[in-house]
Amino acid sequence: MRLATWNVNSIRTRVARTVEFAVREDIDVLAMQEIKCKPEQFPYAPFEEAGYHVEVHGLNQWNGVAIASREPMTDVRTAFDGMPGFAKGHEGPDAPLEARALGAIVNGVRVWSLYVPNGRSLDDPHLAYKLHWLDALRSSTAAELEAKPGLPLALVGDFNIIPFDHDNGDPDIVVGKSTHVSPEERAAFFALESAGVHDVVRPLLPEGYTYWDYQRLKFPRNEGIRIDFVLGSTAFADAVKGASIHREERKGEQPSDHVPVVVDLDLAGADADDDDLPMIFS
């Protein structure tokens, strides 16, 4: 299986680029974020003509997530357990849920396409929402993997967090002044490891940005940041055989400000390896 995640920053604007990428790179499952449309506005036809099934969760012209898969998807979910909502001036458990999570099972793999809240600024209520959202994701993921310890599970998407200083090439993003790099956000990101998932791309690609702002020539100057990730359970990580960050997709006509992150999986090989183990280790 070849799995990709890409914040496309408006699928209606970039449907041709997105489908062309999926076909050219032989992508089996494409998780998309910031599709910025409702399901009835999504351009299904080009995906279907290319052989993809599509699941979409969008509520308006903001946010929105989708998954395109060559194989049918089952157990489709539009929120993880305990996912909080947000509206300006509206706090509490009845705050409306945003279209930021879409989960599905594809060939036995649980894939979550996630668009983590931005946080906006260090003194904005959106940052508290972001931290709450991430903690709920941690709890939900831990519960799902506790119930199914051998489940290949992947949390993929735009996490809006820069985990390490060397992931930040943007001089305008400063610790102590900016979101994405605050100790609280980084702690929330690394807390996901306690749920049983880890960054499966980092060991293969220690360096590389996934986002460059449109402003101030950020891309030509390579003032990017790394905020798009594939976090996998042990069963998922064991099947990973390769990874790539497709920087070239930031070039050309009407690019997204993010680029795709791709992982290659050998699920059959992982199963075979397990079958070869002595019974005491299986």
Backbone as JSON, one array per atom type, in Angstrom:
{
  "sequence": "MRLATWNVNSIRTRVARTVEFAVREDIDVLAMQEIKCKPEQFPYAPFEEAGYHVEVHGLNQWNGVAIASREPMTDVRTAFDGMPGFAKGHEGPDAPLEARALGAIVNGVRVWSLYVPNGRSLDDPHLAYKLHWLDALRSSTAAELEAKPGLPLALVGDFNIIPFDHDNGDPDIVVGKSTHVSPEERAAFFALESAGVHDVVRPLLPEGYTYWDYQRLKFPRNEGIRIDFVLGSTAFADAVKGASIHREERKGEQPSDHVPVVVDLDLAGADADDDDLPMIFS",
  "N": [[0.84, -1.2, 0.0], [0.49, 2.22, -0.81], [0.54, 5.14, 0.84], [-0.53, 8.46, 1.16], [-0.43, 11.78, 2.53], [-1.86, 15.0, 2.33], [-2.23, 18.39, 2.65], [-4.3, 20.07, 0.82], [-5.29, 22.59, 0.49], [-7.79, 23.75, -0.54], [-9.61, 21.87, -2.48], [-11.17, 22.17, -4.75], [-9.89, 24.11, -6.19], [-7.52, 22.84, -6.76], [-7.9, 20.32, -7.85], [-7.12, 19.03, -10.26], [-4.29, 18.95, -10.1], [-4.06, 17.42, -7.8], [-5.25, 14.9, -8.37], [-3.68, 14.16, -10.56], [-1.19, 13.9, -9.31], [-1.74, 11.75, -7.55], [-2.25, 9.65, -9.34], [0.12, 9.59, -10.91], [2.07, 9.04, -8.97], [1.25, 6.63, -8.1], [-0.52, 6.27, -5.9], [-2.26, 4.64, -3.36], [-3.91, 5.24, -1.2], [-5.08, 8.36, -0.35], [-4.96, 10.86, 1.91], [-6.56, 13.84, 2.58], [-6.45, 17.29, 3.55], [-7.91, 20.43, 4.6], [-9.87, 20.8, 2.56], [-11.88, 22.54, 2.08], [-14.68, 22.66, 1.41], [-18.13, 21.57, 1.15], [-19.52, 18.2, 1.23], [-21.26, 17.91, -1.01], [-20.17, 19.69, -2.74], [-17.75, 18.74, -3.49], [-15.31, 17.73, -5.9], [-15.92, 14.95, -7.18], [-15.86, 13.46, -9.58], [-13.33, 13.51, -11.17], [-11.65, 12.0, -9.47], [-13.03, 9.56, -9.27], [-13.01, 8.76, -11.94], [-10.36, 8.2, -12.15], [-10.19, 5.93, -10.71], [-10.69, 5.92, -7.96], [-12.3, 5.56, -4.79], [-14.12, 7.83, -2.73], [-14.32, 9.47, 0.38], [-15.8, 12.08, 2.21], [-15.66, 14.82, 4.46], [-16.97, 17.76, 5.22], [-18.02, 21.02, 6.2], [-18.35, 23.65, 5.51], [-16.85, 26.5, 3.89], [-14.41, 26.34, 5.1], [-11.7, 24.51, 6.62], [-12.21, 20.98, 6.61], [-11.95, 17.59, 5.51], [-10.78, 14.68, 3.72], [-10.71, 11.39, 2.22], [-9.28, 9.52, -0.3], [-9.4, 6.43, -1.93], [-8.2, 3.5, -3.51], [-9.29, 1.08, -2.91], [-12.41, -0.05, -1.48], [-13.79, 1.72, 1.35], [-14.42, 1.2, 4.83], [-16.26, 1.44, 7.97], [-16.44, 4.27, 8.4], [-15.74, 7.32, 9.95], [-16.57, 10.51, 11.28], [-15.54, 11.88, 13.37], [-13.35, 11.56, 16.16], [-13.52, 9.72, 19.25], [-14.63, 11.7, 21.9], [-13.84, 14.11, 20.75], [-13.43, 17.57, 20.84], [-15.41, 20.57, 20.26], [-15.6, 23.86, 18.69], [-16.33, 27.3, 18.77], [-16.25, 30.76, 18.25], [-16.44, 32.55, 21.19], [-17.97, 30.61, 22.32], [-17.88, 28.24, 24.62], [-17.39, 25.01, 26.15], [-18.89, 21.68, 26.48], [-20.85, 21.46, 24.53], [-20.08, 22.83, 22.31], [-19.93, 23.44, 18.79], [-18.87, 20.83, 16.58], [-16.04, 20.83, 14.43], [-15.04, 20.24, 10.99], [-12.62, 18.35, 11.04], [-11.55, 15.82, 11.24], [-11.4, 12.6, 9.84], [-11.99, 9.28, 9.66], [-11.25, 5.96, 8.47], [-11.41, 2.49, 7.53], [-9.14, 0.79, 5.55], [-8.3, -1.89, 3.69], [-7.79, -3.26, 6.08], [-6.34, -1.4, 7.51], [-6.48, 1.25, 9.78], [-7.06, 4.49, 9.0], [-6.65, 7.84, 9.76], [-7.48, 10.96, 8.65], [-6.36, 14.07, 9.43], [-6.83, 17.4, 10.48], [-5.36, 19.45, 12.39], [-6.3, 21.91, 14.78], [-5.24, 25.34, 14.35], [-4.43, 27.18, 16.36], [-3.77, 29.87, 16.33], [-2.87, 32.29, 18.02], [-0.71, 32.88, 20.87], [-2.23, 33.84, 22.96], [-4.82, 33.32, 22.33], [-8.11, 31.88, 22.53], [-8.31, 29.76, 20.8], [-5.95, 28.35, 20.93], [-6.06, 26.99, 23.38], [-8.18, 25.34, 22.74], [-6.97, 23.85, 20.69], [-5.03, 22.4, 22.15], [-6.69, 20.93, 23.83], [-8.07, 19.45, 21.91], [-5.99, 17.88, 20.84], [-5.31, 16.39, 23.1], [-7.63, 14.92, 23.46], [-7.53, 13.44, 21.11], [-5.27, 11.9, 21.65], [-6.23, 10.35, 23.82], [-8.38, 8.97, 22.63], [-7.05, 7.54, 20.61], [-5.33, 5.94, 22.15], [-7.23, 4.35, 23.46], [-8.39, 3.0, 21.29], [-6.23, 1.49, 20.33], [-5.65, 0.01, 22.58], [-7.86, -1.6, 22.72], [-7.54, -2.98, 20.35], [-4.73, -4.23, 19.98], [-3.0, -5.09, 17.9], [-3.63, -3.57, 15.7], [-3.07, -2.04, 12.58], [-2.63, 1.27, 12.48], [-2.94, 4.66, 11.52], [-2.3, 8.04, 12.11], [-2.64, 10.75, 10.23], [-1.7, 13.79, 8.57], [-2.09, 17.39, 8.7], [-0.57, 18.7, 11.33], [-0.03, 21.12, 12.45], [2.07, 21.76, 14.18], [5.43, 22.28, 15.04], [7.74, 20.1, 15.69], [10.54, 20.04, 16.41], [13.35, 22.27, 16.78], [14.98, 22.28, 14.5], [13.17, 21.75, 12.54], [12.11, 24.08, 11.8], [12.4, 26.55, 9.55], [11.58, 29.06, 9.2], [12.02, 32.38, 9.75], [10.15, 34.06, 10.89], [8.7, 32.67, 12.71], [8.82, 32.25, 16.03], [10.02, 30.97, 19.05], [8.24, 31.46, 22.01], [6.9, 33.62, 21.05], [5.29, 32.78, 19.0], [2.72, 30.54, 17.83], [2.69, 26.94, 17.23], [5.3, 26.3, 17.95], [5.4, 26.35, 20.66], [6.14, 25.25, 24.01], [3.96, 23.88, 25.15], [2.42, 23.02, 22.95], [4.26, 21.38, 21.62], [4.65, 19.46, 23.6], [2.1, 18.32, 23.65], [2.05, 17.15, 21.14], [4.14, 15.22, 21.32], [3.06, 13.71, 23.34], [1.31, 12.06, 22.08], [2.75, 9.83, 21.5], [2.57, 8.29, 23.77], [0.15, 7.14, 23.43], [0.63, 5.16, 21.68], [1.54, 5.6, 19.09], [3.92, 6.62, 16.59], [6.16, 8.81, 14.81], [6.61, 7.77, 11.63], [8.0, 8.55, 9.45], [10.16, 10.18, 10.07], [12.47, 8.58, 10.95], [13.4, 7.71, 8.48], [13.59, 9.97, 6.92], [15.14, 12.36, 8.19], [15.36, 15.11, 7.85], [13.66, 17.89, 6.26], [11.22, 20.03, 4.95], [7.63, 20.61, 4.97], [5.88, 22.58, 4.43], [5.54, 25.84, 3.11], [5.05, 29.21, 3.49], [2.98, 31.35, 1.47], [3.75, 33.97, 1.36], [6.31, 36.55, 1.15], [8.38, 35.35, -0.36], [8.94, 32.82, 0.69], [9.21, 30.13, -0.19], [11.18, 30.14, -2.39], [13.33, 30.97, -0.85], [13.59, 28.89, 0.81], [12.43, 28.89, 3.36], [10.92, 27.14, 5.15], [8.68, 24.96, 7.03], [8.2, 22.02, 9.06], [5.34, 20.34, 9.36], [3.54, 18.41, 8.68], [2.58, 15.1, 9.08], [3.02, 11.5, 9.46], [1.88, 9.41, 11.71], [2.27, 6.33, 13.17], [0.95, 3.22, 14.44], [2.49, 0.41, 16.16], [2.13, -1.93, 14.6], [1.59, -0.76, 12.13], [3.93, 0.77, 11.71], [5.84, -1.25, 11.53], [5.37, -2.2, 9.02], [6.22, -0.28, 7.28], [8.17, 0.59, 4.56], [9.38, 2.56, 3.13], [9.68, 6.14, 2.54], [8.72, 9.47, 1.54], [9.03, 12.97, 0.84], [7.37, 15.25, -1.06], [8.63, 17.68, -2.44], [8.62, 18.98, -4.9], [6.01, 19.44, -5.53], [5.34, 21.89, -4.53], [5.96, 23.68, -6.39], [5.23, 25.19, -9.63], [1.99, 25.75, -11.24], [-0.51, 27.3, -9.37], [0.06, 26.08, -6.72], [-0.46, 24.17, -3.69], [0.26, 25.38, -0.36], [1.36, 23.45, 1.15], [3.1, 20.28, 0.88], [2.9, 16.88, -0.39], [3.25, 14.06, 1.81], [4.54, 10.86, 1.78], [4.19, 7.37, 2.43], [5.42, 4.07, 2.06], [4.08, 0.87, 2.29], [4.43, -2.53, 3.28], [2.29, -4.6, 3.87], [1.63, -7.29, 3.66], [4.15, -8.42, 3.85], [4.81, -7.74, 6.47], [2.94, -9.27, 7.85], [3.84, -11.79, 7.1], [6.35, -11.85, 8.29], [5.57, -11.93, 10.96], [4.35, -14.41, 10.96], [6.53, -16.05, 10.73], [7.71, -16.01, 13.18], [8.6, -17.72, 16.22], [6.12, -19.46, 18.16], [6.05, -18.48, 20.75], [6.62, -15.81, 20.55], [4.62, -14.7, 19.08]],
  "CA": [[0.0, 0.0, 0.0], [1.17, 3.51, -0.84], [-0.33, 6.07, 1.54], [-0.06, 9.84, 1.14], [-1.22, 12.82, 3.17], [-1.61, 16.27, 1.67], [-3.11, 19.53, 2.84], [-4.4, 20.56, -0.57], [-5.65, 24.02, 0.53], [-8.9, 23.94, -1.47], [-9.6, 20.81, -3.49], [-11.78, 22.62, -6.01], [-8.86, 24.86, -6.91], [-6.34, 22.03, -7.07], [-8.29, 18.94, -8.11], [-6.32, 18.46, -11.34], [-2.95, 18.65, -9.56], [-4.17, 16.37, -6.79], [-5.49, 13.61, -9.03], [-2.49, 13.85, -11.36], [-0.18, 13.42, -8.38], [-2.12, 10.43, -7.05], [-2.08, 8.67, -10.43], [1.54, 9.54, -11.29], [2.85, 8.44, -7.9], [0.67, 5.32, -7.78], [-1.01, 6.36, -4.53], [-3.42, 3.8, -3.08], [-4.77, 5.96, -0.26], [-4.68, 9.76, -0.23], [-5.67, 11.62, 2.93], [-6.49, 15.26, 2.25], [-6.91, 18.25, 4.56], [-8.3, 21.76, 4.11], [-10.53, 20.69, 1.26], [-12.63, 23.81, 1.99], [-15.97, 22.53, 0.72], [-19.08, 20.59, 1.64], [-19.5, 16.99, 0.4], [-21.95, 18.09, -2.29], [-19.34, 20.57, -3.59], [-16.48, 18.08, -3.77], [-15.19, 17.27, -7.29], [-15.75, 13.5, -7.15], [-15.7, 12.82, -10.89], [-11.94, 13.21, -11.57], [-11.13, 10.91, -8.64], [-13.69, 8.32, -9.66], [-12.5, 8.39, -13.27], [-9.0, 7.67, -11.94], [-10.29, 4.66, -10.0], [-10.69, 6.1, -6.51], [-13.46, 5.81, -3.95], [-13.85, 9.04, -1.96], [-15.14, 9.84, 1.53], [-15.6, 13.52, 2.43], [-16.31, 15.48, 5.59], [-16.79, 19.21, 5.17], [-19.22, 21.7, 6.67], [-18.44, 24.98, 4.92], [-15.68, 26.83, 3.06], [-13.21, 26.26, 5.92], [-11.33, 23.19, 7.12], [-12.65, 19.89, 5.74], [-11.01, 16.49, 5.3], [-11.27, 13.66, 2.8], [-9.82, 10.26, 1.93], [-9.49, 8.83, -1.58], [-8.8, 5.1, -1.84], [-8.48, 2.58, -4.62], [-10.13, 0.02, -2.36], [-13.54, 0.49, -0.71], [-13.53, 2.06, 2.76], [-15.47, 0.81, 5.77], [-16.21, 2.05, 9.3], [-16.09, 5.68, 8.2], [-16.09, 8.15, 11.1], [-16.31, 11.94, 11.06], [-14.99, 12.44, 14.61], [-12.86, 10.55, 17.09], [-14.22, 9.76, 20.53], [-14.26, 12.81, 22.78], [-13.35, 15.27, 20.01], [-14.12, 18.79, 21.23], [-15.79, 21.53, 19.23], [-15.15, 25.23, 18.91], [-16.92, 28.45, 18.11], [-15.82, 31.96, 18.94], [-17.35, 32.96, 22.24], [-18.78, 29.46, 22.74], [-17.06, 27.24, 25.27], [-18.15, 23.96, 26.8], [-19.01, 20.41, 25.75], [-21.82, 21.52, 23.44], [-19.56, 23.64, 21.21], [-20.08, 22.69, 17.54], [-17.69, 20.14, 16.05], [-15.56, 21.26, 13.12], [-14.68, 19.15, 10.07], [-11.17, 18.23, 11.17], [-11.13, 14.43, 11.37], [-12.13, 11.6, 9.07], [-11.34, 7.98, 9.8], [-11.8, 4.86, 7.69], [-10.61, 1.27, 7.41], [-8.79, 0.43, 4.18], [-7.48, -3.11, 3.71], [-7.41, -3.59, 7.45], [-5.58, -0.3, 8.13], [-7.27, 2.4, 10.21], [-6.44, 5.74, 8.57], [-7.3, 9.07, 10.17], [-7.04, 12.2, 8.01], [-6.53, 15.03, 10.51], [-6.42, 18.8, 10.33], [-5.29, 19.92, 13.77], [-6.51, 23.36, 14.89], [-4.04, 26.15, 14.19], [-4.03, 27.83, 17.6], [-3.86, 31.31, 16.01], [-1.86, 33.05, 18.75], [-0.48, 32.31, 22.19], [-3.24, 34.3, 23.9], [-6.14, 33.12, 21.71], [-8.8, 30.67, 22.99], [-8.11, 28.68, 19.83], [-4.8, 27.55, 21.36], [-6.57, 26.07, 24.4], [-8.96, 24.36, 21.97], [-6.0, 22.99, 20.01], [-4.44, 21.49, 23.14], [-7.77, 20.03, 24.25], [-8.32, 18.58, 20.76], [-4.89, 16.92, 20.77], [-5.4, 15.48, 24.24], [-8.73, 14.0, 23.16], [-7.01, 12.52, 20.1], [-4.4, 10.96, 22.36], [-7.06, 9.42, 24.6], [-9.13, 8.13, 21.7], [-6.1, 6.63, 19.95], [-4.9, 4.96, 23.15], [-8.33, 3.42, 23.69], [-8.56, 2.15, 20.11], [-5.12, 0.53, 20.26], [-5.77, -0.9, 23.72], [-8.89, -2.57, 22.35], [-7.03, -3.76, 19.22], [-3.28, -3.97, 20.04], [-2.3, -5.37, 16.65], [-4.24, -2.82, 14.6], [-2.28, -1.03, 11.86], [-3.36, 2.54, 12.59], [-2.13, 5.83, 11.16], [-2.8, 9.4, 12.24], [-1.9, 11.47, 9.19], [-2.26, 15.08, 8.2], [-1.48, 18.66, 9.07], [-0.64, 18.79, 12.78], [0.17, 22.51, 12.87], [3.07, 21.8, 15.24], [6.81, 22.09, 14.6], [8.23, 19.38, 16.88], [11.92, 20.32, 16.77], [13.85, 23.55, 16.26], [15.52, 22.15, 13.15], [12.04, 21.67, 11.61], [11.65, 25.45, 11.57], [13.27, 27.39, 8.76], [10.89, 30.33, 8.99], [12.49, 33.32, 10.78], [9.03, 34.76, 11.5], [8.13, 31.82, 13.76], [9.79, 32.39, 17.11], [9.61, 30.4, 20.33], [7.87, 32.49, 22.97], [6.06, 34.62, 20.4], [4.47, 32.17, 17.96], [2.19, 29.19, 18.0], [3.36, 25.85, 16.52], [6.59, 25.96, 18.57], [5.34, 26.54, 22.1], [6.37, 24.01, 24.77], [2.7, 23.17, 25.36], [2.04, 22.35, 21.7], [5.21, 20.3, 21.39], [4.36, 18.41, 24.58], [0.88, 17.65, 23.21], [2.42, 16.31, 19.99], [4.91, 14.06, 21.78], [2.19, 12.89, 24.19], [0.66, 11.05, 21.23], [3.55, 8.61, 21.57], [2.07, 7.48, 24.88], [-1.03, 6.44, 22.94], [1.08, 4.02, 20.9], [1.89, 5.94, 17.7], [5.2, 7.32, 16.43], [6.46, 9.34, 13.48], [7.25, 6.71, 10.85], [8.78, 9.16, 8.36], [11.38, 10.78, 10.61], [13.66, 7.71, 10.9], [13.84, 7.56, 7.1], [13.86, 11.31, 6.4], [15.29, 13.22, 9.37], [15.25, 16.52, 7.47], [12.74, 18.18, 5.16], [10.03, 20.81, 5.27], [6.41, 20.2, 4.27], [5.04, 23.77, 4.24], [6.17, 27.14, 2.91], [4.04, 30.26, 3.36], [2.95, 32.0, 0.16], [4.24, 35.34, 1.46], [7.71, 36.94, 1.36], [9.31, 34.45, -1.06], [9.35, 31.77, 1.63], [9.64, 28.92, -0.86], [12.49, 30.3, -3.03], [14.36, 31.1, 0.19], [13.51, 27.65, 1.59], [12.08, 29.2, 4.75], [9.77, 26.29, 5.38], [8.52, 24.28, 8.32], [7.73, 20.63, 8.97], [4.15, 20.23, 10.2], [2.69, 17.34, 8.15], [3.19, 13.88, 9.61], [2.37, 10.19, 9.47], [2.15, 8.75, 12.98], [1.74, 4.98, 13.02], [1.03, 2.23, 15.51], [3.6, -0.54, 15.96], [1.83, -2.79, 13.45], [1.74, 0.07, 10.94], [5.34, 1.13, 11.56], [6.58, -2.44, 11.11], [5.13, -2.44, 7.59], [6.76, 0.83, 6.49], [9.4, 0.23, 3.83], [9.94, 3.74, 2.49], [8.96, 7.39, 2.76], [9.18, 10.56, 0.69], [8.39, 14.28, 0.93], [7.37, 15.63, -2.47], [8.87, 19.12, -2.48], [8.34, 19.52, -6.23], [4.6, 19.83, -5.64], [5.19, 23.28, -4.11], [6.26, 24.47, -7.57], [4.25, 25.13, -10.69], [0.81, 26.6, -11.26], [-1.46, 27.22, -8.26], [0.4, 25.0, -5.78], [-0.79, 24.3, -2.27], [1.42, 25.79, 0.42], [1.89, 22.21, 1.71], [3.45, 19.24, -0.09], [2.52, 15.55, 0.08], [4.15, 13.15, 2.5], [4.15, 9.52, 1.31], [4.84, 6.2, 3.01], [5.22, 2.79, 1.37], [3.83, -0.19, 3.26], [4.36, -3.92, 2.85], [1.47, -5.23, 4.91], [1.76, -8.74, 3.53], [5.46, -8.77, 4.38], [4.76, -7.65, 7.93], [2.23, -10.46, 8.32], [4.7, -12.95, 6.9], [7.37, -11.82, 9.33], [4.94, -12.4, 12.19], [4.11, -15.84, 10.84], [7.79, -16.77, 10.85], [8.19, -15.99, 14.56], [8.18, -18.83, 17.07], [4.83, -19.21, 18.78], [6.19, -17.74, 22.0], [6.73, -14.38, 20.27], [3.53, -14.26, 18.21]],
  "C": [[0.88, 1.25, 0.0], [0.19, 4.55, -0.3], [0.28, 7.47, 1.51], [-0.99, 10.73, 1.95], [-0.84, 14.15, 2.56], [-2.68, 17.29, 2.07], [-3.17, 20.25, 1.5], [-4.81, 22.03, -0.64], [-6.63, 24.39, -0.58], [-8.83, 22.93, -2.62], [-10.21, 21.27, -4.8], [-10.79, 23.42, -6.85], [-7.78, 23.94, -7.46], [-6.68, 20.57, -7.4], [-7.43, 18.3, -9.19], [-4.94, 18.06, -10.84], [-3.02, 17.45, -8.61], [-4.34, 15.0, -7.42], [-4.28, 13.2, -9.86], [-1.37, 13.31, -10.47], [-0.49, 12.0, -7.93], [-1.89, 9.35, -8.1], [-0.6, 8.5, -10.76], [2.37, 8.8, -10.25], [2.28, 7.12, -7.41], [0.21, 5.25, -6.32], [-2.26, 5.48, -4.36], [-4.43, 4.5, -2.17], [-4.22, 7.37, -0.11], [-5.57, 10.44, 0.8], [-5.47, 13.1, 2.64], [-7.03, 16.1, 3.39], [-7.14, 19.6, 3.9], [-8.9, 21.67, 2.71], [-11.44, 21.9, 1.0], [-13.9, 23.7, 1.16], [-16.85, 21.53, 1.46], [-19.02, 19.34, 0.75], [-20.15, 17.17, -0.97], [-21.19, 19.0, -3.24], [-18.04, 19.9, -4.02], [-16.44, 17.57, -5.21], [-14.89, 15.76, -7.37], [-15.31, 12.93, -8.49], [-14.25, 12.55, -11.27], [-11.31, 12.08, -10.75], [-11.73, 9.57, -9.07], [-13.22, 7.83, -11.03], [-11.09, 7.8, -13.18], [-9.01, 6.38, -11.1], [-10.32, 4.74, -8.49], [-12.11, 6.18, -5.94], [-13.12, 7.02, -3.08], [-14.85, 9.17, -0.82], [-14.78, 11.28, 1.9], [-16.32, 13.96, 3.69], [-15.97, 16.96, 5.54], [-18.1, 19.89, 5.52], [-19.43, 23.06, 6.01], [-17.19, 25.22, 4.09], [-14.38, 26.79, 3.84], [-12.96, 24.8, 6.31], [-11.72, 22.1, 6.13], [-11.56, 18.87, 5.49], [-11.64, 15.45, 4.39], [-10.24, 12.54, 2.69], [-10.24, 9.68, 0.59], [-8.74, 7.5, -1.53], [-9.17, 4.26, -3.05], [-9.37, 1.43, -4.18], [-11.29, 0.65, -1.58], [-13.15, 0.72, 0.75], [-14.71, 1.64, 3.62], [-15.26, 1.54, 7.09], [-15.75, 3.5, 9.22], [-16.61, 6.5, 9.38], [-15.72, 9.6, 10.83], [-15.86, 12.65, 12.34], [-14.41, 11.29, 15.41], [-13.55, 10.73, 18.43], [-13.71, 10.91, 21.39], [-13.79, 14.06, 22.08], [-14.13, 16.52, 20.39], [-14.48, 19.67, 20.04], [-15.3, 22.91, 19.57], [-16.02, 26.2, 18.13], [-16.53, 29.67, 18.91], [-16.87, 32.4, 19.95], [-18.21, 31.84, 22.78], [-17.85, 28.41, 23.32], [-17.96, 26.18, 25.91], [-18.34, 22.75, 25.92], [-19.99, 20.43, 24.59], [-21.36, 22.42, 22.29], [-19.6, 22.82, 19.92], [-18.77, 22.06, 17.06], [-17.33, 20.69, 14.68], [-15.17, 20.03, 12.29], [-13.16, 19.01, 10.03], [-10.67, 16.8, 11.26], [-12.02, 13.53, 10.53], [-11.35, 10.3, 9.15], [-12.02, 6.92, 8.96], [-10.86, 3.66, 7.76], [-10.4, 0.97, 5.94], [-7.85, -0.79, 4.24], [-6.95, -3.43, 5.09], [-6.63, -2.52, 8.18], [-6.55, 0.81, 8.52], [-6.49, 3.67, 9.87], [-7.29, 6.9, 9.07], [-6.67, 10.24, 9.42], [-7.39, 13.34, 8.97], [-6.04, 16.42, 10.12], [-6.49, 19.44, 11.71], [-5.52, 21.43, 13.8], [-5.2, 24.14, 14.91], [-3.53, 26.72, 15.51], [-4.04, 29.35, 17.52], [-2.81, 32.17, 16.71], [-1.78, 32.52, 20.17], [-1.53, 32.74, 23.22], [-4.66, 34.13, 23.37], [-6.8, 31.87, 22.29], [-8.64, 29.48, 22.05], [-6.92, 27.8, 20.22], [-5.23, 26.55, 22.44], [-7.4, 24.96, 23.74], [-8.04, 23.36, 21.28], [-5.42, 21.96, 20.98], [-5.47, 20.48, 23.63], [-8.04, 19.0, 23.16], [-7.25, 17.49, 20.67], [-4.92, 15.93, 21.92], [-6.52, 14.47, 24.04], [-8.31, 12.98, 22.1], [-6.11, 11.47, 20.73], [-5.22, 9.91, 23.11], [-7.8, 8.45, 23.7], [-8.24, 7.1, 21.02], [-5.63, 5.55, 20.91], [-5.98, 3.92, 23.38], [-8.51, 2.47, 22.51], [-7.46, 1.1, 20.02], [-5.11, -0.42, 21.46], [-6.8, -1.99, 23.42], [-8.42, -3.5, 21.24], [-5.52, -3.56, 19.12], [-2.54, -4.19, 18.73], [-2.81, -4.6, 15.46], [-3.22, -1.91, 13.91], [-3.09, 0.27, 11.79], [-2.42, 3.69, 12.26], [-2.91, 7.11, 11.39], [-2.0, 10.24, 11.26], [-2.53, 12.82, 8.95], [-1.41, 16.25, 8.63], [-1.67, 18.84, 10.57], [-0.43, 20.2, 13.31], [1.07, 22.62, 14.1], [4.43, 21.53, 14.61], [7.53, 21.41, 15.76], [9.63, 19.78, 17.35], [12.36, 21.65, 16.16], [14.35, 23.42, 14.83], [14.43, 21.9, 12.1], [11.53, 23.05, 11.23], [12.69, 26.26, 10.82], [12.69, 28.77, 8.51], [11.29, 31.31, 10.09], [11.36, 34.08, 11.47], [8.34, 33.94, 12.59], [9.15, 31.69, 14.86], [9.22, 31.79, 18.4], [9.37, 31.53, 21.33], [6.97, 33.57, 22.4], [5.04, 34.01, 19.45], [3.86, 30.85, 18.43], [3.03, 28.21, 17.17], [4.67, 25.41, 17.18], [6.57, 26.11, 20.09], [5.6, 25.2, 22.81], [5.09, 23.2, 24.96], [2.27, 22.41, 24.11], [2.98, 21.17, 21.42], [4.96, 19.14, 22.36], [3.11, 17.62, 24.17], [1.16, 16.72, 22.02], [3.15, 15.05, 20.47], [4.1, 13.16, 22.71], [1.45, 11.83, 23.38], [1.44, 9.74, 21.23], [3.07, 7.7, 22.69], [0.81, 6.71, 24.51], [-0.65, 5.24, 22.08], [1.37, 4.31, 19.45], [3.17, 6.76, 17.68], [5.34, 7.81, 14.99], [7.22, 8.29, 12.7], [8.09, 7.25, 9.71], [10.13, 9.65, 8.86], [12.59, 9.85, 10.58], [14.25, 7.57, 9.5], [14.24, 8.9, 6.48], [13.97, 12.28, 7.58], [15.08, 14.7, 9.07], [14.21, 16.67, 6.36], [11.52, 18.93, 5.63], [8.83, 20.31, 4.46], [5.49, 21.38, 3.96], [5.92, 24.99, 4.07], [5.06, 28.16, 2.7], [4.12, 30.88, 1.97], [3.65, 33.36, 0.17], [5.77, 35.41, 1.53], [8.71, 35.94, 0.77], [9.82, 33.32, -0.16], [9.86, 30.52, 0.91], [10.98, 29.09, -1.57], [13.63, 30.41, -2.02], [14.45, 29.84, 1.07], [13.3, 27.94, 3.08], [10.79, 28.46, 5.09], [9.7, 25.74, 6.79], [8.01, 22.86, 8.07], [6.55, 20.45, 9.93], [3.2, 19.12, 9.74], [3.35, 15.99, 8.46], [2.34, 12.64, 9.37], [2.81, 9.52, 10.77], [1.49, 7.38, 12.95], [1.88, 4.14, 14.27], [2.19, 1.27, 15.22], [3.36, -1.41, 14.74], [1.96, -2.03, 12.14], [3.21, 0.36, 10.68], [6.16, -0.06, 11.06], [6.43, -2.72, 9.62], [5.72, -1.36, 6.69], [8.1, 0.45, 5.86], [10.05, 1.43, 3.14], [9.1, 4.96, 2.76], [9.54, 8.48, 1.86], [8.36, 11.83, 0.98], [8.51, 14.92, -0.46], [7.43, 17.15, -2.63], [8.5, 19.74, -3.82], [6.9, 19.99, -6.37], [4.34, 21.25, -5.14], [5.47, 24.23, -5.29], [5.09, 24.45, -8.55], [3.05, 26.03, -10.48], [-0.12, 26.28, -10.1], [-1.14, 26.07, -7.29], [-0.27, 25.23, -4.43], [0.44, 24.82, -1.56], [2.03, 24.61, 1.19], [2.28, 21.27, 0.58], [3.08, 17.87, 0.48], [3.66, 14.85, 0.83], [3.65, 11.73, 2.22], [4.89, 8.45, 2.08], [4.46, 4.97, 2.2], [5.13, 1.68, 2.41], [3.86, -1.55, 2.59], [3.6, -4.68, 3.94], [1.55, -6.74, 4.86], [3.09, -9.21, 4.1], [5.5, -8.74, 5.89], [4.05, -8.86, 8.51], [3.09, -11.69, 8.2], [5.79, -13.02, 7.95], [6.81, -12.33, 10.65], [4.73, -13.9, 12.15], [5.37, -16.65, 11.04], [8.31, -16.82, 12.28], [7.79, -17.26, 15.28], [6.91, -18.46, 17.79], [4.94, -18.36, 20.03], [6.23, -16.24, 21.78], [5.54, -13.85, 19.47], [2.36, -13.72, 19.02]]
}
